Amino acid sequence: MAVALLGVSLLGLSACGGGGRPRTELAPAQLNTIGVNAYLWRASLDTVSFAPLLQADSAGGVIVTDWYTNPTNPTERVKLTVTILDQDLRADALRVAASRQVNEGGNWVEAPVQAATVQKLEDIILTKARDLRRQALAS
């Protein structure tokens, strides 16, 4: 008897749904359990996935890689820090910082990073984040 009542109750509740997807007033990027924009977070992780991660804090929006040495250029290494500052998908919600070192006589020495390199990484992350958002909205 209890099973029959439960079944009738569930049928009644399902009929109230109207057959469509539930509507929400929140923007899609805010429907997540992390503290920052989910599209920027995923795109950032994808972009820096070539380097080993030291830290990935989704609540604070910080991704830090360990030193990465390109096998084709073993005398140079880079380390990246990506910071996501907001829950909105905006260009100013993202900061990339890079450190570069070159090996001189067996010692790693700090070397400058071209501003264009950091800008290119930010552009790649933003483009990926926008593509992820488009894909999510299309489905």
PyMOL commands that set and color helices and strands:
alter all, ss='L'
color gray80, all
select helices_A, chain A and resi 2-15+28-30+38-47+91-93+115-138
alter helices_A, ss='H'
color red, helices_A
select strands_A, chain A and resi 53-57+62-65+68-69+76-84+94-104+107-111
alter strands_A, ss='S'
color yellow, strands_A
deselect
rebuild
show_as cartoon
